[in-house]
Amino acid sequence: MTLQSMTGFARSEGVSGRSRFVWELRSVNGKGLDARLRLPSGQERLEPDTRRMIGEAFSRGNIQVSLSISVDETRMEAVVNRDALSAVLALREELKDVIDPSPLRLDTLISIRGLVDIREQEDGEDALLARDAAILSGLTTALANLKRMRETEGAALRAVLAAQVARIAELTQVVEADPSRSPDEIARRLTQQLDQILQDKAGLDRDRLYAEVALLATKADLREEIDRLKAHVAAVGELLEKGGPIGRKLDFLAQEFNRESNTICSKSNSAAVTAAGIELKVVIDQFREQVQNLE
């Protein structure tokens, strides 16, 4: 499966009958999937299908969805208020003995407020159903375009993340190969320091002190941290190879990377190991920033 970034933009437009429509989709990072719709007034019936289609296409990201509809050809119609017309005719009949009995003229009828309403002609039910189908088809196109853009950025992110995790692996090897991290070297340095103390403190229990040295040497060993870093590097490699919505898993591994690098820096008794640990923290921070962009 391919990787997807959570950022992207897509647009699609189409025509149905005398209506022209345009979809615009914008996607940015998000902890989950949050679709914010902006539909024209009167098009609320499209919302359930729109949300369903977005949920089927994506699992994460804040997605802003905008639909605009315009009518290319305006058609007007005259709508007669039949009740009002009946009332006017009834009044004319009632007053036929006191008013001009000549037939009512059309311009007279039109001038009576509320009797005739000149308004834009509405499309029939079949035309509206056809338009809704065309609009949702346009949304399918827009979602496909957005997904394609997110996948293109995801491929670029994959390369960046692979390079960063390769650097983490290199720095782990630097720490592992440094002579200062071996228990024997740690014990030697601690023994040297204690010998200097014992020269002036003859009453101290040498056996007890050497036991403490051995314990400190064991605690200061970085074997566990190195092994965990290697395991995390392998896990990241598998996830990048697998693809799909792996952003949350990579974010968790980035936290684990950071935890191990902090421990290495705190345990270090070598300038070279400390330097490698600090660089590890820098690369891991960069890795985690990039991971935030992945679905």
C-alpha positions, 0 to 999 in steps of 0.5 A: 500500500502507498503512503499518504500525506495529509496535505493536499488540494483538489478541484473538480467541476461539471455541468448537469442540465443548466446547472454548473457545479464546482467542488474544492477540497483542502486537506491538512494534518489532523489527529483523526478524520474531520470533514468540514462541509460548506454546501449551498443553501438547499443542498443539505440532502447531499451531506450524508453521501458526502460524508460517507464518501470522504470516510471511505476515501480517507482515515485521517486529516482535516478536510474542508469541502466546498461546493458551489452551484450556479445556473447558466440559463435563468428561466422565469415563470408566472405563478398565479395565486389561485385563491387570490384570483378567486377572491378577486373574481368573487368580489367583482361578481359581488360588485357587478352592479356598481362597477364597470362590467367590462372584462378584467384586463391582464395588466389589471390582474398583474397589478394586483399585489400577490395575485401573480408572482414572477419567479425563477422556474424550478427544475423538475424532480427528474432534473434534480435527481440527475443533478445530484447524481452528477454532483456526487460523481464530481465529488468522486473525481475530486476525492480521487484527485486529492488522494493522488496528490496525498500519495505523491507527497506521501512518496516524497515523505517515504524517502525523507523518513527512510533517510532519517531512519538510516541515519538513526541506524548509523548513529546507533552503530557509532554508540555501539562501537565506542570503546567507552560503553563496554562494562570493562572500560566503565569499571576501569575508569571507576576503579581509577577514580576510586583508587584516587579516593582510597589513597586518602581514605584508608578506612573505607571498605574496598570490597564494598566499594568494588561491589558498588563499582560492578553495580554501576558498571552494569547500570551504565551499560547501553546494551539494552538501549542499543538493542531497542533502537535497532528493533525500532529501526527494523519496525520503521522499515517494515512499516514504510515497506507495508505502507497504508495509514501508518502515521500513528504507529510511526509517531509512537516509534518516534517517541520510543526513539526519543526515550532511548536517546535520552537514556543514552545521553544520561548514561554516557561517560564518553564525549563521543557517545554524548555527541552521537546521542545529541545528534540522535535526538536532533534526527529523531525530532526531525523524523517525528516532525515529518511523521506528523504529516502522514495519514 
